Amino acid sequence: MLKKGLKPRRLFFTPKKNLATCSPALDPPPSSAPTTEHHNKLCFTLTDRLIRRGVLSLGQQVVRRMIKQSPSVSDAILAVEFAAARGLELDSCGYGVLLRKLVGSGEHRFAEAVYRDYVIARGIIPDSETLNSMVICYCNLGKLEEAMAHFDRLFEVDSFPCKPACNAMLRELCARERVLEAFDYFVRINDVGILMGLWCFNRLIDGLCDKGHVDEAFYMFDTMRERTGLPATIHLYKTLFYGLCRQERVEEAELFVGEMESEGHFIDKMMYTSLIHGYCRGKKMRTAMRVFLRMLKMGCDPDTYTYNTLIHGFVKLGLFDKGWILHNQMSEWGLQPNVVTYHIMIRRYCEEGKVDCALTLLSSMSSFNLTPSVHSYTVLITALYKENRLVEVEELYKKMLDIGVVPDHVLFFTLMQKQPKGHELHLALKILQAIAKNGCNLDLCLLSTSATHSPTQDVEQEIECLLGEIVRRNFALADVAFGIFISALCAAGKTDAALLFMDKMVSLGCRPLLSTYNSLIKCLFQERLVEDAKSLIDLMQENGIVPDLATYLIMVHEHCNHGDLASAFGLLDQMNERGLKPSVAIYDSIIGCLSRRKRILEAENVFKMMLEAGVDPDAIIYVTMISGYSKNRRAIEARQLFDKMIEHGFQPSSHSYTAVISGLVKENMIDKGCSYLSDMLKDGFVPNTVLYTSLINQFLRKGELEFAFRLVDLMDRNQIECDMITCIALVSGVSRNITPVRRRWYHVKSGSARVREILLHLLHQSFVIPRENNLSFPRGSPRKIKYFALNLMQKIKGSSFMPNLYLYNGIISGFCRANMIQDAYNHFELMQTEGVCPNQVTFTILINGHTRFGEIDHAIGLFNKMNADGLAPDGITYNALIKGLCKAGRLLDALSVSHTMHKRGLFPNKSSYEKLLKCLCASHLGVHAFKIFEEMLSHDYVPCWYNCNWLLCILCEEHRWHEAHIVFDVMLKQRKYPDELTKRLLVEACNKKIFMIEENIWV
């Protein structure tokens, strides 16, 4: 290597040290041919003369020419040492020539050392030749970022890269699969007129199509034909064709086929089948059949895969008869339907609920000597679970194992969903034993001490022993076996153990499945270890496994569960950048989260965005959107979407009916709700717990307690059992209506009463034997309502339900409203002894209870306890405390809490602002009151007339005419006019020409 710290006039080394002896793997000593030696002596002599005469620039030119014309690196270094010994430094051109010589000879590390220590260290500005050489050098050393920096610098200095530098840069980028960056560099190179070789076009087009950047690939294709004039190869045509097909741009792919045929190339069976597959995926079966017939006309015989593609397309659209016609046509062509063909038919039968037909088809496969795949069994077991035919599930699973089918991870996930919590590892052991027996021919009885089941033996140790045998006997099954065990550990909440076995799996040389990564990613997200989950995703991609739609669904779903919509939308953008179309389930998660957060307009926009992206909605997302509209008081849109769902061929479910009926009742369109309820009954759906709970909750919120409990009575008579959600709705609804003073109850008009009777009549099931009602709503005073609520809470607590957080919050709220704070605290302590942790809502309920009865110090103590317990108060808690402080006359404390809200990015609601404004006006603090007034306007809150008038009066008394004018204008815009006292103050100001008022402004 080169050494630093030399004297200023020495270029490389002192004369005593030969540069050639310090450089790695240099060429052998220069030839001793007389002509070479003679030429060198002449050059050296000439250089000496020029130096003595002081003509250093000419001496540098001679040395530069010697380096350039040197037959070897050793000769070049000899020339440099000669110049260094005489104190002659190389200029930038000389270094450029030397570096080019070193790079051209493969001495890349030596060239890097020279560049670093003698060009950069001496502040010499590199010329274009130096920059080009270093681009090639850094690319060969694998230092891509440095190479890119020097390549960009060539353009900055108004120079152009040489072709070898362009080749090196593009090769390195392609080798690292950074094809989009390579494409950007290609465009810049092409724009300056440098023509690249065919290898560049082929490599980039392949890479761009593989990564989904088809438009960029076509730019390369057109540029190649324009610049080179050469015809494209069949390989390039196929690459672009399959790239279009993968992007589901089938029409463009078919047009491109026409261009390909015009060049004398013909499409083969696989290309025809790809077109058919694309049209089938797009539900364009007529076009798919047109391509199929053209395929036959061109003499290209279809194979089983072609027929399976068409059959799958027809049965997916419910055109089962046409699928069977193609199935029979296969036999006429001499093609035997295979396992995939039967699986397509079995799957469709199961999706239509015709499980018995699917089982018959499965049995018929044996007559054709076909063994059903594990996928067919998985589909059937899922369908049997849906119909609660559990005995048949066990029989089918046993039959599958008896014929030697090896279970896989998908079957494990299917079975695990129906297993009780805590049985995940036992199920994994059962599946792995079947894999060992059917896939590895392992006799489980031989593992008498280490692998046979023993009540005292740890299940994890048994599984670990089985994994060892599977790895030893059939390494190909080890990936699946390890994946099942790791997924079971994740489901059991043993994340650390799952990660440990992932490391062990990799150390054995096994390649984790994508589903294994997904299980771990989901587990980490659920434990809020987001950064660890992201690191795992990066590791997965480093190992060549690309996240799929299931991976993104897990991430989006977990972000939505935690309210992190910004990250969820970021993942959508990331998917679009990668050319991955989000699934309908991903859109459903985001829309559901937006709806729950009352951001229905954004949810609507996401739904439209999904349709514009060409993603077909399913029944689930329709229900999510209908529910969102209904919960956000947009019943008309819910009805329209419900009708649109039916127009698109989706059968309404009890959930969709419940959502639209609930929304209509919420908006007092009960007659319309009755119409949909009638349709629901005609479609064979019986009113269930979900529908009753939804209706009861809506009428409780309207204050129609008597009618709500008539629904409860009808629910009880129809023998429809209440669930936990019903109990929570009852307790919360009644608690909201508890008040220590007499209040005006909601009176139903005669016309509305008739509609409600129709609703009760539709819900009534006369064929059910009625039973005695034990829960009737009392008529009379609020005191009776209070005792009824207390009895209801005690009755629900004594039921078989295990009270949860929501139920406890409802009970505590009821006691607080009934002015029974001690009972509320008793339940507050009881919930914690039962393992239910209070949340922000619980504390807010208690704070409201104290402030309602003037116990503001207790409320502040609870607020401080929240912070001490790590529960960050939300906006509702802050607003409750502000109102309580204002009510207690502690204005400074209320303003302090408001300021704390601002620092946390929260703001008081309109009611809290009105309380603050009222208290400030009462204290005649006009400046502070006006600031609150301005804050309200900035949040689109207009203060009530009373507070506006009071503030205007104070500002006039304090002669704050500018502020008074602003308040007065706001009042006029709202058509609110001051009272007599404030008018008199304004008229006095007007007479003094301080305040200008239009004539007859409040007439």
Secondary structure as the mmCIF struct_conf table of DSSP 4:
data_model
#
loop_
_struct_conf.conf_type_id
_struct_conf.id
_struct_conf.beg_label_comp_id
_struct_conf.beg_label_asym_id
_struct_conf.beg_label_seq_id
_struct_conf.end_label_comp_id
_struct_conf.end_label_asym_id
_struct_conf.end_label_seq_id
TURN_TY1_P TURN_TY1_P1 PRO A 8 ARG A 9
BEND BEND1 LEU A 11 PHE A 13
TURN_TY1_P TURN_TY1_P2 PRO A 15 LYS A 16
BEND BEND2 LYS A 17 LYS A 17
HELX_RH_3T_P HELX_RH_3T_P1 LEU A 19 CYS A 22
BEND BEND3 SER A 23 SER A 23
TURN_TY1_P TURN_TY1_P3 PRO A 24 ALA A 25
HELX_LH_PP_P HELX_LH_PP_P1 LEU A 26 SER A 31
HELX_RH_AL_P HELX_RH_AL_P1 PRO A 34 ARG A 53
TURN_TY1_P TURN_TY1_P4 GLY A 54 GLY A 54
HELX_RH_AL_P HELX_RH_AL_P2 LEU A 56 GLN A 69
BEND BEND4 PRO A 71 SER A 72
HELX_RH_AL_P HELX_RH_AL_P3 VAL A 73 ALA A 85
TURN_TY1_P TURN_TY1_P5 ARG A 86 GLY A 87
HELX_RH_AL_P HELX_RH_AL_P4 SER A 92 GLY A 104
TURN_TY1_P TURN_TY1_P6 SER A 105 GLY A 106
HELX_RH_AL_P HELX_RH_AL_P5 HIS A 108 VAL A 114
HELX_RH_PI_P HELX_RH_PI_P1 TYR A 115 ILE A 120
TURN_TY1_P TURN_TY1_P7 ALA A 121 GLY A 123
HELX_LH_PP_P HELX_LH_PP_P2 ILE A 124 PRO A 126
HELX_RH_AL_P HELX_RH_AL_P6 SER A 128 LEU A 141
TURN_TY1_P TURN_TY1_P8 GLY A 142 GLY A 142
HELX_RH_AL_P HELX_RH_AL_P7 LEU A 144 GLU A 156
TURN_TY1_P TURN_TY1_P9 VAL A 157 ASP A 158
HELX_RH_AL_P HELX_RH_AL_P8 LYS A 163 ALA A 175
TURN_TY1_P TURN_TY1_P10 ARG A 176 GLU A 177
HELX_RH_AL_P HELX_RH_AL_P9 VAL A 179 ASP A 191
TURN_TY1_P TURN_TY1_P11 VAL A 192 GLY A 193
HELX_LH_PP_P HELX_LH_PP_P3 ILE A 194 GLY A 197
HELX_RH_AL_P HELX_RH_AL_P10 LEU A 198 ASP A 210
TURN_TY1_P TURN_TY1_P12 LYS A 211 GLY A 212
HELX_RH_AL_P HELX_RH_AL_P11 VAL A 214 THR A 228
HELX_LH_PP_P HELX_LH_PP_P4 LEU A 230 THR A 233
HELX_RH_AL_P HELX_RH_AL_P12 ILE A 234 ARG A 246
TURN_TY1_P TURN_TY1_P13 GLN A 247 GLU A 248
HELX_RH_AL_P HELX_RH_AL_P13 VAL A 250 SER A 262
TURN_TY1_P TURN_TY1_P14 GLU A 263 GLY A 264
HELX_RH_AL_P HELX_RH_AL_P14 LYS A 269 ARG A 281
TURN_TY1_P TURN_TY1_P15 GLY A 282 LYS A 283
HELX_RH_AL_P HELX_RH_AL_P15 MET A 285 LYS A 297
TURN_TY1_P TURN_TY1_P16 MET A 298 GLY A 299
HELX_RH_AL_P HELX_RH_AL_P16 THR A 304 LYS A 316
TURN_TY1_P TURN_TY1_P17 LEU A 317 GLY A 318
HELX_RH_AL_P HELX_RH_AL_P17 PHE A 320 GLU A 332
TURN_TY1_P TURN_TY1_P18 TRP A 333 GLY A 334
HELX_LH_PP_P HELX_LH_PP_P5 LEU A 335 PRO A 337
HELX_RH_AL_P HELX_RH_AL_P18 VAL A 339 GLU A 351
TURN_TY1_P TURN_TY1_P19 GLU A 352 GLY A 353
HELX_RH_AL_P HELX_RH_AL_P19 VAL A 355 SER A 364
HELX_RH_3T_P HELX_RH_3T_P2 MET A 365 PHE A 368
TURN_TY1_P TURN_TY1_P20 ASN A 369 ASN A 369
HELX_LH_PP_P HELX_LH_PP_P6 THR A 371 SER A 373
HELX_RH_AL_P HELX_RH_AL_P20 VAL A 374 LYS A 386
TURN_TY1_P TURN_TY1_P21 GLU A 387 ASN A 388
HELX_RH_AL_P HELX_RH_AL_P21 LEU A 390 ASP A 402
TURN_TY1_P TURN_TY1_P22 ILE A 403 GLY A 404
HELX_LH_PP_P HELX_LH_PP_P7 VAL A 405 PRO A 407
HELX_RH_AL_P HELX_RH_AL_P22 HIS A 409 GLN A 417
TURN_TY1_P TURN_TY1_P23 LYS A 418 LYS A 418
BEND BEND5 GLN A 419 GLN A 419
HELX_LH_PP_P HELX_LH_PP_P8 PRO A 420 PRO A 420
TURN_TY1_P TURN_TY1_P24 LYS A 421 GLY A 422
HELX_RH_AL_P HELX_RH_AL_P23 GLU A 424 CYS A 440
HELX_RH_3T_P HELX_RH_3T_P3 LEU A 444 LEU A 446
TURN_TY1_P TURN_TY1_P25 SER A 448 ALA A 451
BEND BEND6 THR A 452 THR A 452
TURN_TY1_P TURN_TY1_P26 PRO A 455 THR A 456
BEND BEND7 GLN A 457 GLN A 457
HELX_RH_AL_P HELX_RH_AL_P24 VAL A 459 ARG A 473
HELX_RH_3T_P HELX_RH_3T_P4 PHE A 475 LEU A 477
HELX_RH_AL_P HELX_RH_AL_P25 ALA A 478 ALA A 491
TURN_TY1_P TURN_TY1_P27 ALA A 492 GLY A 493
HELX_RH_AL_P HELX_RH_AL_P26 THR A 495 SER A 507
TURN_TY1_P TURN_TY1_P28 LEU A 508 GLY A 509
HELX_RH_AL_P HELX_RH_AL_P27 LEU A 514 GLN A 526
TURN_TY1_P TURN_TY1_P29 GLU A 527 ARG A 528
HELX_RH_AL_P HELX_RH_AL_P28 VAL A 530 GLU A 542
TURN_TY1_P TURN_TY1_P30 ASN A 543 GLY A 544
HELX_RH_AL_P HELX_RH_AL_P29 LEU A 549 ASN A 561
TURN_TY1_P TURN_TY1_P31 HIS A 562 GLY A 563
HELX_RH_AL_P HELX_RH_AL_P30 LEU A 565 GLU A 577
TURN_TY1_P TURN_TY1_P32 ARG A 578 GLY A 579
HELX_LH_PP_P HELX_LH_PP_P9 LYS A 581 SER A 583
HELX_RH_AL_P HELX_RH_AL_P31 VAL A 584 ARG A 596
TURN_TY1_P TURN_TY1_P33 ARG A 597 LYS A 598
HELX_RH_AL_P HELX_RH_AL_P32 ILE A 600 GLU A 612
TURN_TY1_P TURN_TY1_P34 ALA A 613 GLY A 614
HELX_LH_PP_P HELX_LH_PP_P10 VAL A 615 PRO A 617
HELX_RH_AL_P HELX_RH_AL_P33 ALA A 619 LYS A 631
TURN_TY1_P TURN_TY1_P35 ASN A 632 ARG A 633
HELX_RH_AL_P HELX_RH_AL_P34 ALA A 635 GLU A 647
TURN_TY1_P TURN_TY1_P36 HIS A 648 GLY A 649
HELX_LH_PP_P HELX_LH_PP_P11 PHE A 650 PRO A 652
HELX_RH_AL_P HELX_RH_AL_P35 SER A 654 LYS A 666
TURN_TY1_P TURN_TY1_P37 GLU A 667 ASN A 668
HELX_RH_AL_P HELX_RH_AL_P36 ILE A 670 LYS A 682
TURN_TY1_P TURN_TY1_P38 ASP A 683 GLY A 684
HELX_LH_PP_P HELX_LH_PP_P12 PHE A 685 PRO A 687
HELX_RH_AL_P HELX_RH_AL_P37 THR A 689 ARG A 701
TURN_TY1_P TURN_TY1_P39 LYS A 702 GLY A 703
HELX_RH_AL_P HELX_RH_AL_P38 LEU A 705 ARG A 717
TURN_TY1_P TURN_TY1_P40 ASN A 718 GLN A 719
HELX_RH_AL_P HELX_RH_AL_P39 MET A 724 ARG A 736
TURN_TY1_P TURN_TY1_P41 ASN A 737 ASN A 737
BEND BEND8 PRO A 740 VAL A 741
HELX_LH_PP_P HELX_LH_PP_P13 ARG A 744 TYR A 746
HELX_RH_AL_P HELX_RH_AL_P40 SER A 750 LEU A 763
TURN_TY1_P TURN_TY1_P42 SER A 766 PHE A 767
BEND BEND9 VAL A 768 VAL A 768
HELX_LH_PP_P HELX_LH_PP_P14 ILE A 769 PRO A 770
HELX_LH_PP_P HELX_LH_PP_P15 PHE A 777 ARG A 779
BEND BEND10 GLY A 780 GLY A 780
HELX_RH_AL_P HELX_RH_AL_P41 PRO A 782 LYS A 797
TURN_TY1_P TURN_TY1_P43 GLY A 798 GLY A 798
BEND BEND11 SER A 799 PHE A 801
HELX_RH_AL_P HELX_RH_AL_P42 LEU A 805 ARG A 817
TURN_TY1_P TURN_TY1_P44 ALA A 818 ASN A 819
HELX_RH_AL_P HELX_RH_AL_P43 ILE A 821 THR A 833
TURN_TY1_P TURN_TY1_P45 GLU A 834 GLY A 835
HELX_RH_AL_P HELX_RH_AL_P44 GLN A 840 ARG A 852
TURN_TY1_P TURN_TY1_P46 PHE A 853 GLY A 854
HELX_RH_AL_P HELX_RH_AL_P45 ILE A 856 ALA A 868
TURN_TY1_P TURN_TY1_P47 ASP A 869 GLY A 870
HELX_RH_AL_P HELX_RH_AL_P46 GLY A 875 LYS A 887
TURN_TY1_P TURN_TY1_P48 ALA A 888 GLY A 889
HELX_RH_AL_P HELX_RH_AL_P47 LEU A 891 LYS A 903
TURN_TY1_P TURN_TY1_P49 ARG A 904 GLY A 905
HELX_RH_AL_P HELX_RH_AL_P48 LYS A 910 ALA A 922
TURN_TY1_P TURN_TY1_P50 SER A 923 HIS A 924
HELX_RH_AL_P HELX_RH_AL_P49 GLY A 926 SER A 938
TURN_TY1_P TURN_TY1_P51 HIS A 939 ASP A 940
HELX_LH_PP_P HELX_LH_PP_P16 TYR A 941 CYS A 944
HELX_RH_AL_P HELX_RH_AL_P50 TRP A 945 GLU A 957
TURN_TY1_P TURN_TY1_P52 GLU A 958 HIS A 959
HELX_RH_AL_P HELX_RH_AL_P51 TRP A 961 LYS A 973
TURN_TY1_P TURN_TY1_P53 GLN A 974 ARG A 975
HELX_RH_AL_P HELX_RH_AL_P52 GLU A 980 ASN A 991
TURN_TY1_P TURN_TY1_P54 LYS A 992 LYS A 993
BEND BEND12 ILE A 994 PHE A 995
TURN_TY1_P TURN_TY1_P55 GLU A 999 TRP A 1002
#
